[in-house]
Structures are given as structure tokens and as C-alpha cells.
Amino acid sequence: MKISRRAALKGTAGALALGMGGLNFDFTRAYAQADKVKRGGNLNFAISAEAPHYDPHASDTYATLHLVAPFYSTLLRYNLEKFPEIEGDLVESWQVAPDQMSYTFKLKPNVKFQDGTTLTSADIKATYDRLRNPPKGVVSNRRATFADIDTIETPDPLTVVFKMKESNSSMLDHFASPWNVVYSAKDLAENPALPRTKINGTGPFTFVEHVKGSHVSGKKNENYFKKDLPYLDTYRGIFTLQAAAMLNALQGGQVLGEFRGVSPAERDRLVAAMGDKLRVEESSWTLNLLVAFNVEKPPFDDVRVRRALLMAIDRWGGSKGLSRISTLRSVGGVVRPGSPMATPEAELVKLPGFSKDINKSREEARKLLKEAGQENLKFVLWNRNLAMPYTPAGIFLVDQWRQIGVTAEHKQSDTAPYIAAMNSGNYEVAVDFSNLFNDDPTLSMTKFLSRDKNPLNMSRSNDPEIDKLYEMQLRERDPQKRKAHIQALEKRLFEQAYQQPLFWWHRIVLTHKNLMGWQMSPSHNLGAQLEGVWLDT
């Protein structure tokens, strides 16, 4: 069964499908005829960061999904040929009650975990209980998105019913999230934290090995529940943490693709070197970088200091230069620019940090720092060591703050220690990220909920007013009223300056033309299962 988002959400979130933006897509590959598919072979592809662990429930970095997604399944997922249409993954059909107060899923029969056990509704219940109410020692970054679930019932082994406390206009999107992979109830009963270190899924591939610093590999799941899939016999994801190494491997054919994205300059270099051997696909990106202030660390507990630092940033001028050398491009608020629920530019420029009169804005920033007694402020800016686009973003911020007399030391680290520092609050100011998979406003705004409601809020702020506005937009079905709530939340967030989007990204993916069946989308979190990929050799 397939259900369009427009139909499922009765026009409210459905309109978001219009915000996909320009998409340069290779339809000859996406719609290749079945009789042309070649089975077998091994795929080598690049992964430009290494995951801190194996548990997508507790992760917000693409590195986790690119490492483990081929081994797992989700209840629903996005049909990338018709994005953002939703289709079944583990389910063969589902029903949504007219009042959106219950969701009934019928599971596909004879689905097997890698260890040979059969998936049942008990596994779905155990997975979602862990997501919405994680036991001690378990982190669920999606806890807030499932707070509206009241009970999960399993009337038979192939039926699961979610009953709601309140209606939620974004619920189908949450069920289709690539992060909400399904685990074995048996494994979770043995150890709720087991998925951090052990892989046991129902996906198209089974886990072979993970050699830290080198690669992750998988082989065809001979018991996969989708007939005739996957096409590949094996694959290897090779960790290429340096951009130059990844580009050289791609040019030399050691890897056939990297599914996150490259900069315009990197694209141009490889196009010049490889010519018609290279495929280039581009899209706007459901991803942004943010500036996050740890409000528990003085002087960033002072709103004047936080606002001053945001007001010093020339986003409009910076986007022009950074878009030529990095994947950073668009200026926008909490919802992707150009999507239906995004704040129009004419309104955005009225908010702190988005003025086009940068000289006036910086003058006000200096006054705020003086009032706060922080004219000679010095601090460490924490950042990931990913060359694209974290490094240019950090360098840009250091330069922007220098122009109001502030000194920032730019500290970069690998993904695992970076995330550990962010989660523990062991930082002052950081380049953070909002890693989305569609344009639903609830998904983008969950990050800004109070820390006691959502561990993804890296500013560690608790603001009941933001929580209230989040709830109001979540329950509102009228698009215009919902948009008003979103803009009110955005205004409160930026005036308090807890955290703020810096730039939204532009996605450019390069692959060899003999790599077939992989599908481009506006999110690098989608399409990582590799089940439809094949090699035209």
C-alpha cells in the first residue's frame, strides 16, 4: 500500500511536498527496466565519517545510517521516485483512523532477522517502546516525536495498533523516519543497549564486519523479505575521512560513489577529470548548520551575549562566497527556505541575526557586549573535522566575530568525540547541525524543544513558551494558522538566541555511471539501504 502525504495529512503537511526545490535527477537509472538489471558483484562506496556507534535511535549523524541502514528495516519509508510519498517497508498495509487517534499496521509475513528469528508485532512494540520511553542507559533522540503515543497493542503476531493521546499531524512521517529502525524484542529484553554494539536487523544485507578506520561490509541477505532483492552480492563502505582521499578514490575507481555530497569546486574538479564517466545529481538539501550556545556556561547564560554573536554574522554576504566553495548556500530560518511553511525573506530579515544592514547590526552587537561586560570576549568554538562544510563554516564564524572584537579559537575533532562533548555539555559555543529527512515543520522544530523534553537540544535551554508554540503548531490543521505558530516559535527562539540556523545546504552527489539504481533525494539520510543498487558492468 502506498499513501501520499497530501492525502494522509488532509492538506496540512501535504502541501509540504511542493517545497522539494530544484532536483537534478537521473531518471534513466531510477526507472531502469527490470530485464536490464544485472545481478551480483561487489560495490565499493565512500563514507566520509565514521559512526560513533551502531544505534540510529540514539544518533543524529548520517554516518550511522550510511554504516548500518542496509542491515535494517523500518515500518514505513519514503518512495524516492515520488518523494515525499510514503510506502510500506515492513508493513503491507495500514489504516489511519479519521480522527488520527489510531494507526493500525499489518506486517508482511515471514520476515526474518539476521539471527534467523521471525519478526512479529512484539518486535515493533519493543522497538517503539524503546523509542518513546528509553530505559536507563539508553538514549532515544526521537523520544519527543513519539510522546503522543498512548498505548501500543499487538492483537496478533502480524498486527500492531498505535493508539494516541492526541492527534499528531506529523505521525506518518515519524513512522517513515530512516532513524526508527526495527530491533528484535529478544535482543532488547536481553540488553536494551545492545543495538549500540551489535547488529541484528531484517534489511537487504547482513552484517559481515566493521574494521574501525577502514571499512564496513555486508553481504546479500538470502532471506530478505522482498522478492529478488537485493541485486548486489556484497558491498563495502570505505571510510575516507579526508575529502582529498575520497575524491582521489572516486576518480581512480576505487569507489563508485559517495552518497552524502561534495562542494561545487570538488564537483568541477571531477567533471573536468572524468568527463562522461561521472554522473552529477543536485538538489536543495533538508540540512542546515546551526550556531549553538551552551546556556549553562557563563557568559552564554546571558541573552545579550548570545544575541550579539548572532547579530555579528553577515549571512547574506557570507552565503554568496561560501556557496562557491562549499555545500553551504541558502539563508533561512527553522524550516527549509522555499518550502511552504518557511518564513519569507521579508519577514526573516526583521529577526535578530538576519538583518541585511550588517554595519548597523554589528554596532548593536558591540553595544550588547559592552552592556554585558564582555567587550573582549574569548571562547572556544567546537566543530566537527569534516572538511565539507564544517571547516569553512567554522573559519567564517571566527572571522565574523573578530569584526566585533571577539576572539574564538576554532577546535575541530572527529565525529565521536564531538558528539560526546555536545551530549555532555562540555563546550561553550558549537557548530551544530539539524539533520532532517523532509520539510515537515515538526521534524525541524523538535530540536528546539526544551532540553528536558528532547536531548537533541544542544543549547541545553528550557523554554516553556517554545514548547507551547511547538504543541500549538503540531495540533493545528489549518496551514495558515500553523504557519503563524511556527513563525512565533522562530521569533521567540531567535530573540532568546539559544541557537540559530547559519546556512542551509545544497546537495551534490557524484557517482560513476555504471552504478545503477541508487536514488537521489533532498536528504542524505534517505536511500541508504542499497537494496535496489546494481552494477552495469
Secondary structure, DSSP 8 states (H G I E B T S, - for coil): -EE-HHHHTTTTTGGGGGGG--EE--HHHHT--GGG-----EEEEEESS--SSS-GGG--SHHHHHHHGGG---SEEE-GGGTT-EEESSEEEEEE-TTS-EEEEEE-TT-B-TTS-B--HHHHHHHHHHHHS--TT---TTTGGGTTEEEEEEEETTEEEEEESS--TTHHHHHT-TT-----HHHHHH-TTGGGT-----SSEEEEEEETTTEEEEEE-TT-SSTT----SEEEEEE--SHHHHHHHHHHTSSSEESS---HHHHHHHHHHHGGGEEEEEEEEEEEEEEEE-TTSTTTTSHHHHHHHHHT--HHHHHHHHHHHSSEEE---SS-TTSTTS--HHHHTTSTT--S-HHHHHHHHHHHHHHTT-TT-EEEEEEE--TTTHHHHHHHHHHHHHTTT-EEEEEEE-HHHHHHHHHHT--SEEEEEEE-SS--HHHHHGGGS-TTT-TT-TT----HHHHHHHHHHHH--SHHHHHHHHHHHHHHHHHHTSEEEEEEEEEEEEEETTEES----S-TTSS-S-TT-EE--
